[in-house]
Structure formats: C-alpha cells, structure tokens
Amino acid sequence: MKLWEKGINPEPAIIEFTAGKDRKTDLHLTKWDIVGSMAHVIMLHDVGLIDNDEKNNMLKALHSLFVWDEEGSLVIESGVEDIHSQIEKEMASILGTTGKKIHTGRSRNDQVLVDIRLYTREEIDKLALLMSRLFNKYQSLSEQYKEVLLPGYTHMQPAMVSSFGLWFGAYAESLSDDIALLATARALNNRNPLGTAAGFGTTLPLNRKLTSELLEFDDLLYNSAYASLSRGKVEMAIASALASLAQTLSRFSMDVCLYMSAEFRFIDFPDEYVTGSSIMPQKRNPDVFELIRGRTNLIQILPGQVAMLVSNLPSGYNRDLQLLKQLMFDAFEGLQECIEIMLLMLNNLKIRKNITENSIYNTIFSTEEVNRLVKQGIPFREAYKAVSDMVRNSSFSKTVLSDYVHEGSPGNLCNNEIAARFNESVKSFRNKSAAEMAEKLMCYVR
C-alpha cells in the first residue's frame, strides 16, 4: 500500500530504491505519527469535517494502535511503503470508510514533518536529561577534588598549576554552552508544520492553532512554503548543537586516554572497566573512551552532512530529504549511548594525588614565582626575565590554591555560577512522553 497509489502497479525496483530504509527507520516515528493523527482528528471535528461519532471512533482506534506499538505488535507489513501508510491501512481495516478520513486535510509531507519534529523534540529532551546527569557528575567531581593539584599542559608540555577541580569544572561549563545551543535548537524545532499540506496549504478550513496547542508546539510554522524549506534548516541547527556536545565528549575522552597512559598515570579505573591485549599481558586499554572519542568525532561531521544534502535543493519537497532522518536518528542514539557509558566510567574513576610532587613538574610553579616578584613591585617583564634565567636550575616554591582568588581560577571555581547558568537552560526542556500526550488527547473522546 502506498498513499500515492493511482491504480498503476509501479516497478518493484523503483519502490525498493525510493523507500530505502524507511520501512525500518520509520518505526522510530510510529508513536508520534499516531499522536499527531489524534490531534489532527480532534481538529477535523472542531472545523466540522467529521462528526462526533467519527472523531470518537477514530481516536479510540488510534489509541489502540498506540498500545499495539508499545507492545511491539504494530509492524510495517510487506507491500506497505512506510509507517504512515501502515497506520492508514490499519484505520481503514478497523473503521472502514471512517478510517479512510484520517488523511483529510493533510499531505504525507506535513505528516512526516510533524512526526519528525515531535520525535526530535522528545529526543532532545531525553538528551538534555542525560546532559544534566553528566553535568552534575562533573560538578560533583570538581568539588570533590578541587584541592588536588594537577599539572596544566599547553602544547603538550607542562605549563602551569591546575587542579582536578578546574579540569572537571571546565567540562561542566562546556556542557552549559552545549545545552544552551540545544535549547535554541529545540525552540526552532518546536513549531507546528501540520496543516501546511504539500507546502501550499489547502482549501479546507483547518484550525492549525488548535493542533499546535494539542501537540504542545510553541507556535506555528506559518508560511506553508517555508514548512518545506525548514526541513534541513532546523536539522542543521540541531546537528550543530549535537556536534558541539560531541566535541565536549570527544575532548574529555582524549584527556582521559592521555591521563591514563603510563607516562602520566593521573587517573585510572578498576580492572573491570578497562580491556586488555590478546598478546601483551600488561595492557590496560581505555577502549571505552577511545570509542567515545571515535563515535563523537563522527557526529561532529553531522552539520556538514546536513549541509551537503540540502544546500542546492529547490524550494518545495525533494526526496533527498528522506536521507536526513537516519542521520539524525543515529546521532541522537549515539550521543545517548556515549553519555550513559561515560557516566558509568566516571562513577568508578580513581584520582591520583601528589602528582605535582614529582620533580619533573618543578617548573610549573615558575609563573607564580614571576607573580610573587610582581607583587613586590618589580615590573612584569623584568620579573619574567629574571625567573626565565632561573628555570633550568631551580625549583620554585609550591603554589597553594589560596593564592588564586579571581573568578574561575583553581582557588575560586565558581561552580555555583556555572550551575545557575546550566539550570537556566534546562528550563527549556519539558520532557513529556508520547504516551502522556496520547492519554491527554484521549480526553477528547466524548
């Protein structure tokens, strides 16, 4: 079954190629296709296109399909092109002629658009919850180890005094930027395309503001032609936010791999959390963080992939856009998996203390020696020259964290201020599931 059938049997190879992986990937959208259809039915009744009995029967049938999906018994049958066709087929099977009215006033274009936006909103909210857990973990570790000194590196060379508190806190603040970007992407995504049909509106008297309220969109996508143009544009915003988060995870993972190496040994994990070698008995490999680094590096390519798909498309719907779905599905799934395993690893992290007692780090206190001379009234450049002459042969007085007083330094981490900024962005994520939405819409059965 195809929603566009006209009584002509298409060449099977054409159907196989154009459907691509939709029969599998569309299952991500099933519950939201049903929820969107429930809101559409309520609206059709509101504008007088179906009567009350038809509305009630259609809502009950759609809810039963939702339950089937949750039970795993709703599948895309052989010969059915996609999930939208399957649901319409099921509705006709349950309700006959009434079930066939489900497509009144909409195109598969705006149907797919609303499904994707609802799915994406849910995935963004789920990701934000995971990001909150990771943020809280970073902040907890930052506070727990804020007095444990750590050599700070630039150009892969020992540079200045740092601390584990500063290191963990840096990644917490990085997440605060990431979640702010994700909140912005969510706002762009959370506008209703339903009712724009194939991108040119419809002569039927639809109430698009009603479906926006029912589906808890912030606003409409007003211009019907822009609804089609927005596909790819909103994915680009989301892809950029996901890539930013991926970069944070990737760089932290690189730090972990480095800090676990035999030359550093700043941190470690229990034997159960590292892997070994088939030939070298001594090996303790940070495979988890290497894979996080690799997977998140690939996600950082996502904005470029989206751009290449949409950059030269004419206005209106083009089948190229079908390929966007799997890219976004994979990115959300990959990031969620990476954060979950990272949380597991961080819960078992071992921190080495007294690292800076090693004589190879004597020189990291030289900048503080310059600052001590500056406090005595010596011009900075003269102090710098004097200390640089001493670097080769001298060790310097150890710096204590109380010497750092300005905001954001190792002695004044400002974790509360960073948390306040993060939590302000978290307010943008409302975390309502498809099941909750479906139950709410069933209240319109009267």
C-alpha positions as CSV (number, residue, x, y, z in Angstrom):
1,M,0.0,0.0,0.0
2,K,1.2,3.5,-1.0
3,L,-0.6,6.7,-0.1
4,W,0.0,7.9,-3.6
5,E,-1.3,4.8,-5.5
6,K,-3.4,5.6,-8.6
7,G,-4.2,2.2,-9.8
8,I,-0.9,1.6,-11.6
9,N,1.5,-1.1,-10.5
10,P,4.9,0.6,-10.1
11,E,8.1,-1.2,-11.0
12,P,9.2,-3.1,-7.8
13,A,12.8,-1.9,-8.1
14,I,11.7,1.7,-8.1
15,I,9.7,1.2,-4.9
16,E,12.6,-0.7,-3.3
17,F,15.0,2.1,-4.1
18,T,12.9,5.1,-3.2
19,A,11.6,3.6,0.0
20,G,15.1,2.9,1.1
21,K,15.3,2.0,4.7
22,D,12.0,3.8,5.6
23,R,10.2,0.5,6.4
24,K,12.7,0.1,9.3
25,T,13.7,3.6,10.3
26,D,10.1,4.9,10.3
27,L,9.4,2.7,13.3
28,H,11.1,5.5,15.3
29,L,8.2,7.7,14.3
30,T,5.3,5.4,14.9
31,K,4.1,6.7,18.2
32,W,4.4,10.3,17.2
33,D,2.6,9.6,13.9
34,I,-0.3,8.3,15.9
35,V,-0.2,11.2,18.4
36,G,-0.1,13.7,15.5
37,S,-3.0,11.9,13.9
38,M,-5.0,12.1,17.1
39,A,-4.6,15.8,17.3
40,H,-5.5,16.1,13.6
41,V,-8.7,14.1,14.2
42,I,-9.7,16.4,17.1
43,M,-9.1,19.4,14.8
44,L,-11.1,17.9,11.9
45,H,-14.1,17.6,14.3
46,D,-13.6,21.1,15.5
47,V,-13.9,22.5,12.0
48,G,-16.8,20.3,11.1
49,L,-15.1,17.9,8.6
50,I,-16.0,14.8,10.7
51,D,-18.9,14.3,13.2
52,N,-18.6,13.5,16.9
53,D,-19.0,9.7,16.5
54,E,-16.4,9.6,13.8
55,K,-14.0,11.6,16.0
56,N,-14.5,9.3,19.0
57,N,-14.1,6.1,16.9
58,M,-11.0,7.4,15.2
59,L,-9.4,8.4,18.5
60,K,-10.2,5.0,20.0
61,A,-8.8,3.2,17.0
62,L,-5.6,5.4,17.0
63,H,-5.1,4.8,20.7
64,S,-5.4,1.0,20.2
65,L,-2.7,1.3,17.5
66,F,-0.6,3.2,20.0
67,V,-1.0,0.3,22.5
68,W,-0.1,-2.2,19.8
69,D,3.0,-0.2,19.1
70,E,4.1,-0.2,22.7
71,E,3.5,-4.0,22.8
72,G,5.7,-4.4,19.7
73,S,2.9,-5.8,17.6
74,L,2.4,-2.9,15.2
75,V,4.8,-3.5,12.2
76,I,5.1,-2.3,8.7
77,E,3.7,-5.2,6.6
78,S,5.2,-6.4,3.4
79,G,4.0,-4.3,0.5
80,V,3.3,-1.3,2.7
81,E,5.6,1.6,1.9
82,D,6.0,3.3,5.3
83,I,4.5,3.8,8.7
84,H,2.1,6.4,7.5
85,S,0.6,4.0,5.0
86,Q,0.5,1.3,7.6
87,I,-1.4,3.3,10.1
88,E,-3.9,4.5,7.4
89,K,-4.3,0.8,6.4
90,E,-5.0,-0.2,10.0
91,M,-7.5,2.6,10.4
92,A,-9.4,1.5,7.3
93,S,-9.3,-2.1,8.5
94,I,-10.8,-1.1,11.9
95,L,-13.3,1.5,10.9
96,G,-13.9,1.1,7.2
97,T,-14.9,4.3,5.4
98,T,-14.5,6.4,8.6
99,G,-10.9,5.2,9.0
100,K,-10.1,6.5,5.4
101,K,-10.9,10.0,6.5
102,I,-7.7,10.1,8.6
103,H,-5.8,11.8,5.7
104,T,-8.3,14.6,5.2
105,G,-6.6,18.0,5.0
106,R,-3.0,16.8,5.1
107,S,-0.3,15.6,2.9
108,R,2.3,13.0,3.7
109,N,4.7,15.9,3.6
110,D,3.3,17.8,6.6
111,Q,2.5,14.4,8.2
112,V,6.2,13.4,8.0
113,L,7.3,16.9,9.1
114,V,5.2,16.9,12.3
115,D,6.3,13.3,13.1
116,I,9.9,14.3,12.8
117,R,9.5,17.4,14.9
118,L,7.7,15.6,17.6
119,Y,10.2,12.8,17.6
120,T,13.1,15.2,17.6
121,R,11.6,17.2,20.5
122,E,11.4,14.1,22.6
123,E,15.0,13.0,21.7
124,I,16.3,16.5,22.6
125,D,14.5,16.4,25.9
126,K,15.9,12.9,26.7
127,L,19.4,14.0,25.7
128,A,19.0,17.1,28.0
129,L,18.2,14.9,30.9
130,L,21.4,12.8,30.3
131,M,23.4,16.0,29.9
132,S,22.1,17.2,33.3
133,R,23.3,13.9,34.9
134,L,26.7,14.3,33.3
135,F,26.9,18.0,34.2
136,N,26.1,17.2,37.8
137,K,28.7,14.4,37.8
138,Y,31.4,16.8,36.5
139,Q,30.4,19.4,39.1
140,S,30.5,16.8,41.9
141,L,33.9,15.6,40.9
142,S,35.1,19.2,40.6
143,E,34.1,19.9,44.2
144,Q,35.4,16.5,45.5
145,Y,38.8,17.0,44.0
146,K,39.1,20.8,43.9
147,E,42.2,20.8,46.2
148,V,44.1,18.1,44.3
149,L,46.7,19.7,42.2
150,L,47.1,18.7,38.5
151,P,49.8,19.9,36.1
152,G,48.2,22.1,33.4
153,Y,49.5,21.5,29.9
154,T,49.8,23.7,26.8
155,H,51.4,22.5,23.6
156,M,51.6,19.1,25.3
157,Q,54.2,20.5,27.7
158,P,53.9,21.1,31.5
159,A,52.8,24.7,31.8
160,M,51.1,25.9,35.0
161,V,49.5,24.7,38.1
162,S,45.9,23.4,37.6
163,S,43.7,21.2,39.7
164,F,41.2,18.3,39.1
165,G,38.6,20.7,40.3
166,L,39.4,23.1,37.4
167,W,39.6,20.3,34.9
168,F,36.2,18.8,35.7
169,G,34.7,22.2,36.1
170,A,35.9,23.1,32.6
171,Y,33.9,20.3,31.1
172,A,30.9,21.2,33.2
173,E,30.9,24.7,31.8
174,S,31.4,23.4,28.3
175,L,28.2,21.4,28.8
176,S,26.4,24.6,29.9
177,D,27.2,26.1,26.4
178,D,26.2,22.8,24.8
179,I,22.8,22.8,26.5
180,A,22.2,26.4,25.7
181,L,22.7,25.6,22.0
182,L,20.4,22.6,22.3
183,A,17.7,24.7,23.9
184,T,17.9,27.1,21.0
185,A,17.7,24.2,18.5
186,R,14.6,22.9,20.4
187,A,12.9,26.3,20.1
188,L,13.4,26.3,16.4
189,N,12.2,22.7,16.1
190,N,9.1,23.2,18.3
191,R,6.9,24.9,15.7
192,N,4.0,23.2,14.1
193,P,4.0,22.3,10.4
194,L,0.8,20.3,10.4
195,G,-1.8,21.7,8.0
196,T,0.7,23.1,5.5
197,A,0.0,20.0,3.4
198,A,2.4,19.6,0.5
199,G,3.8,23.1,1.1
200,F,1.0,25.1,-0.5
201,G,-1.8,24.9,2.1
202,T,-5.3,23.6,1.5
203,T,-8.8,24.9,0.7
204,L,-10.2,23.0,3.7
205,P,-10.9,25.2,6.8
206,L,-8.2,23.8,9.1
207,N,-7.6,25.2,12.6
208,R,-3.8,25.0,12.8
209,K,-3.6,26.8,16.1
210,L,-5.7,24.1,17.7
211,T,-3.3,21.3,16.6
212,S,-0.4,23.4,17.8
213,E,-2.0,23.7,21.3
214,L,-2.9,20.0,21.4
215,L,0.6,18.9,20.4
216,E,2.3,21.5,22.7
217,F,4.1,23.3,20.0
218,D,5.3,26.8,20.9
219,D,3.9,28.3,17.7
220,L,3.1,27.6,14.1
221,L,5.3,27.4,11.1
222,Y,3.1,30.0,9.4
223,N,4.1,30.1,5.8
224,S,3.2,26.8,4.1
225,A,6.0,27.0,1.6
226,Y,8.5,27.6,4.4
227,A,7.4,24.5,6.1
228,S,9.1,22.5,3.3
229,L,12.1,24.9,3.3
230,S,12.5,24.5,7.0
231,R,13.3,20.8,6.6
232,G,17.1,20.6,6.6
233,K,17.3,24.1,8.1
234,V,16.1,23.0,11.6
235,E,18.1,19.8,11.3
236,M,21.2,22.0,10.7
237,A,20.5,23.8,14.0
238,I,20.1,20.6,15.8
239,A,23.1,19.0,14.1
240,S,25.2,22.0,15.2
241,A,24.1,21.6,18.8
242,L,24.8,17.8,18.7
243,A,28.2,18.4,17.2
244,S,29.0,20.9,20.0
245,L,28.1,18.3,22.6
246,A,30.1,15.7,20.7
247,Q,33.1,17.9,20.7
248,T,32.9,18.2,24.5
249,L,32.7,14.4,24.9
250,S,35.5,13.8,22.4
251,R,37.9,16.2,24.1
252,F,37.3,14.9,27.5
253,S,37.8,11.4,26.2
254,M,41.1,12.4,24.7
255,D,42.2,13.8,28.1
256,V,41.2,10.6,29.8
257,C,43.2,8.5,27.3
258,L,46.2,10.7,27.8
259,Y,45.9,10.9,31.6
260,M,45.6,7.1,31.8
261,S,48.8,6.5,29.9
262,A,51.9,5.1,31.6
263,E,53.7,8.4,31.2
264,F,51.0,10.3,33.0
265,R,49.0,8.0,35.3
266,F,47.0,10.9,36.6
267,I,43.8,8.8,36.7
268,D,42.8,5.1,36.5
269,F,39.9,2.7,36.6
270,P,39.3,-0.7,38.1
271,D,40.4,-3.6,36.0
272,E,36.8,-4.5,35.3
273,Y,36.4,-1.2,33.4
274,V,39.4,-1.5,31.0
275,T,40.3,-4.0,28.4
276,G,43.5,-5.9,27.6
277,S,45.5,-7.3,24.7
278,S,45.5,-10.7,23.1
279,I,49.3,-10.8,23.1
280,M,50.6,-8.3,25.7
281,P,49.7,-9.3,29.3
282,Q,50.4,-5.9,30.8
283,K,48.0,-3.9,28.6
284,R,45.2,-1.9,30.3
285,N,43.4,-0.1,27.4
286,P,40.9,2.8,27.7
287,D,38.8,1.3,25.0
288,V,35.6,2.9,26.2
289,F,37.0,6.4,25.9
290,E,38.7,5.7,22.6
291,L,35.3,4.6,21.2
292,I,33.5,7.6,22.6
293,R,36.2,9.8,21.0
294,G,35.7,8.0,17.7
295,R,31.9,8.0,17.7
296,T,31.7,11.6,18.8
297,N,34.2,12.7,16.2
298,L,31.9,11.2,13.5
299,I,29.0,13.1,15.0
300,Q,30.9,16.3,14.6
301,I,30.7,15.7,10.8
302,L,26.9,15.8,11.0
303,P,26.4,19.5,10.2
304,G,28.4,19.1,7.0
305,Q,26.4,16.1,6.0
306,V,23.1,18.0,6.5
307,A,24.6,21.0,4.6
308,M,25.6,18.8,1.6
309,L,22.1,17.2,1.5
310,V,20.1,20.5,1.4
311,S,22.4,23.2,0.1
312,N,21.4,23.0,-3.6
313,L,17.8,21.9,-3.3
314,P,15.0,24.0,-4.9
315,S,12.1,25.1,-2.8
316,G,9.3,22.5,-2.1
317,Y,9.8,18.9,-1.1
318,N,12.5,16.9,-2.6
319,R,13.1,13.2,-2.0
320,D,16.7,13.9,-0.9
321,L,15.3,15.0,2.4
322,Q,14.3,11.4,3.2
323,L,18.0,10.8,3.9
324,L,18.1,13.3,6.8
325,K,16.1,11.0,9.1
326,Q,18.6,8.3,9.6
327,L,21.4,10.8,10.1
328,M,19.5,12.4,13.0
329,F,18.3,9.1,14.4
330,D,21.8,7.7,14.6
331,A,23.3,10.9,16.1
332,F,20.7,11.0,19.0
333,E,21.2,7.3,19.7
334,G,25.0,7.6,19.6
335,L,25.2,10.5,21.9
336,Q,22.8,9.0,24.4
337,E,24.9,5.8,24.5
338,C,28.2,7.7,24.9
339,I,26.9,9.7,27.8
340,E,25.4,6.7,29.6
341,I,28.7,4.7,29.4
342,M,30.7,7.8,30.3
343,L,28.6,8.2,33.5
344,L,29.3,4.6,34.3
345,M,33.0,5.1,33.9
346,L,33.1,8.4,35.9
347,N,31.4,6.6,38.8
348,N,34.4,4.4,39.0
349,L,37.2,6.9,38.4
350,K,40.3,6.8,40.5
351,I,42.3,10.0,41.0
352,R,46.0,10.0,41.8
353,K,47.1,12.5,44.4
354,N,50.5,14.2,45.0
355,I,51.2,14.3,41.2
356,T,52.9,17.7,41.4
357,E,55.4,16.4,43.9
358,N,57.3,14.8,41.0
359,S,60.4,16.9,40.3
360,I,59.6,17.0,36.5
361,Y,56.8,19.4,37.4
362,N,59.1,21.9,39.4
363,T,58.9,24.4,36.5
364,I,55.1,24.6,36.5
365,F,55.4,26.9,39.5
366,S,57.6,29.4,37.7
367,T,54.8,31.7,36.6
368,E,53.7,32.0,40.2
369,E,57.3,32.9,41.0
370,V,57.0,35.8,38.5
371,N,53.8,36.9,40.1
372,R,55.4,36.9,43.5
373,L,58.1,39.3,42.2
374,V,55.4,41.4,40.6
375,K,53.6,41.7,44.0
376,Q,56.9,43.1,45.3
377,G,56.7,45.9,42.8
378,I,59.0,44.5,40.1
379,P,57.7,45.2,36.5
380,F,56.3,42.0,35.0
381,R,58.7,41.9,32.0
382,E,61.7,42.2,34.3
383,A,60.3,39.6,36.7
384,Y,59.6,37.3,33.7
385,K,63.2,37.7,32.5
386,A,64.7,37.1,36.0
387,V,62.7,33.9,36.5
388,S,63.3,32.6,33.0
389,D,67.0,32.7,33.8
390,M,66.3,30.5,36.8
391,V,64.1,27.9,35.2
392,R,66.8,25.5,34.1
393,N,68.4,25.0,37.5
394,S,65.8,26.0,40.1
395,S,62.8,24.6,41.7
396,F,60.2,27.1,42.9
397,S,58.0,27.4,45.9
398,K,54.9,25.3,45.6
399,T,51.8,27.3,44.9
400,V,48.7,26.8,47.1
401,L,45.2,27.2,46.0
402,S,44.6,30.1,48.4
403,D,46.9,32.1,46.1
404,Y,44.2,32.0,43.5
405,V,41.3,34.4,44.2
406,H,39.9,35.6,40.9
407,E,36.7,34.1,39.4
408,G,37.3,30.9,37.5
409,S,40.8,30.2,38.9
410,P,41.7,26.9,40.7
411,G,41.1,28.5,44.0
412,N,37.7,30.1,43.0
413,L,36.0,27.7,40.7
414,C,32.6,29.5,40.5
415,N,30.8,26.1,40.2
416,N,27.6,27.6,41.6
417,E,27.5,30.3,39.0
418,I,28.1,27.7,36.2
419,A,25.3,25.6,37.7
420,A,22.9,28.5,37.7
421,R,23.7,29.2,34.0
422,F,23.2,25.5,33.1
423,N,19.9,25.2,35.1
424,E,18.5,28.3,33.4
425,S,18.9,26.5,30.0
426,V,17.4,23.3,31.5
427,K,14.1,25.1,31.9
428,S,13.6,24.9,28.2
429,F,13.1,21.1,28.2
430,R,9.7,19.8,29.3
431,N,10.1,16.0,28.9
432,K,6.6,14.9,28.1
433,S,6.4,11.4,26.5
434,A,4.3,10.3,23.6
435,A,2.3,8.1,26.0
436,E,1.4,11.1,28.1
437,M,0.4,13.0,25.0
438,A,-1.8,10.2,23.8
439,E,-3.6,9.9,27.1
440,K,-4.2,13.6,27.1
441,L,-5.7,13.6,23.7
442,M,-8.0,10.7,24.6
443,C,-9.8,13.1,26.9
444,Y,-11.4,14.4,23.7
445,V,-13.5,11.2,23.4
446,R,-16.9,12.5,24.4
